[in-house]
Amino acid sequence: MHAREPISDRDQKRVALSYLQEAWAEARHEGVDDDCLAQTCLFTALAEFVSTYGEEAAAIFTDGLSSRIRNGEFSIEQSRQ
C-alpha cells in the first residue's frame, strides 16, 4: 500500500463537497425532497460538530450563522463568485 500525500483543508473540503453533491443528486433522483435533504444535512452536520467539539463550542459556532446567512454567504449566487 502506498502512503498518500496529505491533502490540504481546501482540497479536502472540495472533495467532500463533491461527494455531498453526488449524494444529494442521487437522493433527489430517488424522490427525496430538497427540504428534507437540507434539514437532514443540517442536523447531521450539527450533531457532528457537537460530537467533535462539544455542545458549547457548537452553540458558539452557530451563534454567528444568522448574520452570515443575512450577508449572503450561503446564497448560491454568492458562492459562485
MDAnalysis code that builds the backbone (N, CA, C; Angstrom):
import MDAnalysis as mda
import numpy as np

u = mda.Universe.empty(243, n_residues=81, atom_resindex=np.repeat(np.arange(81), 3), trajectory=True)
u.add_TopologyAttr("name", ["N", "CA", "C"] * 81)
u.add_TopologyAttr("resid", np.arange(1, 82))
u.add_TopologyAttr("resname", ["MET", "HIS", "ALA", "ARG", "GLU", "PRO", "ILE", "SER", "ASP", "ARG", "ASP", "GLN", "LYS", "ARG", "VAL", "ALA", "LEU", "SER", "TYR", "LEU", "GLN", "GLU", "ALA", "TRP", "ALA", "GLU", "ALA", "ARG", "HIS", "GLU", "GLY", "VAL", "ASP", "ASP", "ASP", "CYS", "LEU", "ALA", "GLN", "THR", "CYS", "LEU", "PHE", "THR", "ALA", "LEU", "ALA", "GLU", "PHE", "VAL", "SER", "THR", "TYR", "GLY", "GLU", "GLU", "ALA", "ALA", "ALA", "ILE", "PHE", "THR", "ASP", "GLY", "LEU", "SER", "SER", "ARG", "ILE", "ARG", "ASN", "GLY", "GLU", "PHE", "SER", "ILE", "GLU", "GLN", "SER", "ARG", "GLN"])
u.atoms.positions = np.array([
    [0.822, -1.166, 0.000],
    [0.000, 0.000, 0.000],
    [0.877, 1.244, 0.000],
    [0.530, 2.201, -0.836],
    [1.303, 3.433, -0.914],
    [0.738, 4.477, 0.041],
    [1.636, 5.179, 0.711],
    [1.201, 6.266, 1.586],
    [0.762, 7.443, 0.722],
    [-0.343, 8.028, 1.070],
    [-0.850, 9.183, 0.333],
    [-0.252, 10.464, 0.890],
    [-0.104, 11.434, 0.006],
    [0.325, 12.758, 0.429],
    [-0.805, 13.388, 1.238],
    [-0.480, 14.174, 2.250],
    [-1.537, 14.863, 2.996],
    [-2.317, 15.798, 2.069],
    [-3.602, 15.854, 2.276],
    [-4.458, 16.704, 1.468],
    [-4.750, 17.977, 2.257],
    [-4.614, 19.132, 1.610],
    [-4.874, 20.400, 2.285],
    [-6.344, 20.485, 2.702],
    [-6.623, 21.334, 3.683],
    [-8.003, 21.535, 4.124],
    [-8.880, 21.967, 2.956],
    [-8.376, 22.874, 2.142],
    [-9.158, 23.369, 0.999],
    [-9.501, 22.227, 0.042],
    [-8.525, 21.376, -0.261],
    [-8.770, 20.248, -1.157],
    [-9.712, 19.225, -0.520],
    [-9.572, 18.997, 0.786],
    [-10.481, 18.080, 1.468],
    [-11.915, 18.591, 1.398],
    [-12.098, 19.894, 1.582],
    [-13.434, 20.482, 1.502],
    [-13.998, 20.376, 0.085],
    [-13.153, 20.568, -0.901],
    [-13.592, 20.445, -2.290],
    [-14.035, 19.015, -2.584],
    [-13.273, 18.033, -2.146],
    [-13.616, 16.626, -2.349],
    [-14.894, 16.279, -1.578],
    [-14.986, 16.733, -0.334],
    [-16.172, 16.463, 0.478],
    [-17.415, 17.058, -0.172],
    [-17.297, 18.285, -0.681],
    [-18.433, 18.918, -1.346],
    [-18.858, 18.120, -2.566],
    [-17.914, 17.610, -3.304],
    [-18.222, 16.790, -4.475],
    [-19.004, 15.539, -4.080],
    [-18.558, 14.873, -3.013],
    [-19.278, 13.690, -2.528],
    [-20.701, 14.046, -2.102],
    [-20.837, 15.147, -1.368],
    [-22.162, 15.550, -0.895],
    [-23.083, 15.931, -2.051],
    [-22.544, 16.610, -3.052],
    [-23.356, 16.971, -4.218],
    [-23.830, 15.730, -4.969],
    [-22.959, 14.734, -5.087],
    [-23.347, 13.477, -5.736],
    [-24.442, 12.764, -4.940],
    [-24.274, 12.710, -3.628],
    [-25.280, 12.053, -2.783],
    [-26.604, 12.803, -2.846],
    [-26.545, 14.134, -2.853],
    [-27.751, 14.953, -2.935],
    [-28.479, 14.669, -4.242],
    [-27.737, 14.652, -5.350],
    [-28.344, 14.402, -6.659],
    [-28.975, 13.013, -6.706],
    [-28.305, 12.029, -6.133],
    [-28.849, 10.668, -6.120],
    [-30.128, 10.600, -5.285],
    [-30.130, 11.255, -4.144],
    [-31.330, 11.264, -3.293],
    [-32.493, 11.954, -4.003],
    [-32.222, 13.061, -4.676],
    [-33.279, 13.750, -5.428],
    [-33.809, 12.852, -6.534],
    [-32.912, 12.127, -7.188],
    [-33.307, 11.193, -8.245],
    [-34.238, 10.114, -7.688],
    [-34.006, 9.742, -6.434],
    [-34.834, 8.729, -5.770],
    [-36.125, 9.319, -5.206],
    [-36.314, 10.630, -5.357],
    [-37.555, 11.259, -4.932],
    [-37.540, 11.937, -3.574],
    [-36.380, 12.058, -2.964],
    [-36.294, 12.726, -1.668],
    [-36.377, 14.236, -1.888],
    [-37.229, 14.893, -1.129],
    [-37.480, 16.323, -1.237],
    [-36.260, 17.144, -0.798],
    [-36.009, 18.271, -1.495],
    [-34.876, 19.141, -1.161],
    [-34.920, 19.623, 0.288],
    [-36.111, 19.996, 0.765],
    [-36.239, 20.481, 2.136],
    [-35.860, 19.391, 3.133],
    [-36.280, 18.181, 2.875],
    [-35.934, 17.060, 3.748],
    [-34.421, 16.830, 3.736],
    [-33.824, 16.888, 2.563],
    [-32.374, 16.737, 2.451],
    [-31.650, 17.827, 3.231],
    [-32.090, 19.067, 3.055],
    [-31.429, 20.193, 3.717],
    [-31.508, 20.055, 5.238],
    [-32.709, 19.750, 5.753],
    [-32.858, 19.618, 7.200],
    [-32.031, 18.463, 7.749],
    [-31.996, 17.369, 7.020],
    [-31.225, 16.213, 7.463],
    [-29.726, 16.512, 7.444],
    [-29.281, 17.210, 6.415],
    [-27.866, 17.586, 6.343],
    [-27.479, 18.510, 7.487],
    [-28.330, 19.502, 7.771],
    [-28.048, 20.413, 8.881],
    [-28.003, 19.663, 10.206],
    [-28.972, 18.784, 10.432],
    [-28.985, 18.007, 11.667],
    [-27.711, 17.179, 11.785],
    [-27.343, 16.496, 10.716],
    [-26.158, 15.642, 10.736],
    [-24.889, 16.454, 10.974],
    [-24.784, 17.603, 10.309],
    [-23.611, 18.457, 10.482],
    [-23.516, 18.978, 11.915],
    [-24.640, 19.438, 12.451],
    [-24.616, 19.956, 13.820],
    [-24.343, 18.849, 14.834],
    [-24.898, 17.679, 14.613],
    [-24.617, 16.549, 15.507],
    [-23.130, 16.206, 15.471],
    [-22.517, 16.285, 14.305],
    [-21.075, 16.013, 14.190],
    [-20.259, 17.086, 14.907],
    [-20.659, 18.369, 14.756],
    [-19.983, 19.445, 15.485],
    [-20.054, 19.207, 16.989],
    [-21.238, 18.854, 17.500],
    [-21.407, 18.610, 18.929],
    [-20.550, 17.427, 19.364],
    [-20.556, 16.375, 18.569],
    [-19.767, 15.188, 18.900],
    [-18.266, 15.498, 18.921],
    [-17.834, 16.320, 17.984],
    [-16.402, 16.624, 17.854],
    [-15.935, 17.689, 18.837],
    [-16.699, 18.785, 18.961],
    [-16.235, 19.943, 19.719],
    [-16.991, 20.194, 21.021],
    [-18.121, 19.524, 21.198],
    [-18.922, 19.740, 22.394],
    [-20.056, 20.718, 22.140],
    [-21.025, 20.676, 23.028],
    [-22.233, 21.481, 22.851],
    [-21.954, 22.975, 22.887],
    [-21.143, 23.426, 23.818],
    [-20.891, 24.869, 23.944],
    [-20.175, 25.427, 22.709],
    [-19.166, 24.742, 22.240],
    [-18.449, 25.209, 21.049],
    [-19.354, 25.206, 19.821],
    [-20.192, 24.190, 19.701],
    [-21.135, 24.139, 18.574],
    [-22.142, 25.279, 18.676],
    [-22.598, 25.582, 19.883],
    [-23.542, 26.682, 20.081],
    [-22.896, 28.013, 19.732],
    [-21.658, 28.210, 20.128],
    [-20.941, 29.446, 19.800],
    [-20.783, 29.569, 18.285],
    [-20.431, 28.477, 17.615],
    [-20.294, 28.480, 16.159],
    [-21.604, 28.888, 15.495],
    [-22.718, 28.322, 15.958],
    [-23.999, 28.608, 15.309],
    [-24.521, 29.997, 15.637],
    [-24.036, 30.617, 16.712],
    [-24.461, 31.981, 17.030],
    [-24.205, 32.944, 15.879],
    [-23.149, 32.742, 15.139],
    [-22.801, 33.650, 14.054],
    [-23.446, 33.325, 12.719],
    [-24.189, 32.230, 12.654],
    [-24.749, 31.827, 11.364],
    [-25.816, 32.773, 10.828],
    [-26.647, 33.338, 11.704],
    [-27.732, 34.193, 11.205],
    [-27.190, 35.406, 10.470],
    [-26.148, 36.040, 10.978],
    [-25.589, 37.198, 10.272],
    [-24.901, 36.772, 8.983],
    [-24.263, 35.618, 8.974],
    [-23.621, 35.133, 7.747],
    [-24.667, 34.822, 6.677],
    [-25.810, 34.275, 7.090],
    [-26.902, 33.999, 6.155],
    [-27.437, 35.313, 5.594],
    [-27.697, 36.276, 6.485],
    [-28.216, 37.573, 6.050],
    [-27.241, 38.309, 5.129],
    [-25.959, 38.079, 5.302],
    [-24.944, 38.714, 4.456],
    [-24.759, 37.993, 3.125],
    [-25.527, 36.940, 2.894],
    [-25.492, 36.251, 1.610],
    [-24.386, 35.221, 1.450],
    [-23.720, 34.880, 2.534],
    [-22.589, 33.955, 2.447],
    [-22.982, 32.567, 1.928],
    [-24.234, 32.179, 2.141],
    [-24.667, 30.852, 1.735],
    [-25.566, 30.870, 0.506],
    [-25.732, 32.036, -0.088],
    [-26.545, 32.136, -1.294],
    [-25.799, 31.522, -2.474],
    [-26.515, 30.835, -3.319],
    [-25.913, 30.176, -4.478],
    [-25.124, 31.177, -5.316],
    [-25.714, 32.339, -5.572],
    [-25.060, 33.343, -6.405],
    [-23.749, 33.807, -5.762],
    [-23.754, 33.991, -4.449],
    [-22.575, 34.447, -3.723],
    [-21.475, 33.387, -3.738],
    [-21.847, 32.122, -3.579],
    [-20.833, 31.067, -3.507],
    [-20.159, 30.810, -4.846],
    [-20.774, 31.223, -5.931],
    [-20.185, 31.019, -7.246],
    [-19.224, 32.139, -7.630],
    [-19.211, 33.231, -6.866],
    [-18.337, 34.371, -7.194],
    [-16.940, 34.135, -6.693],
])
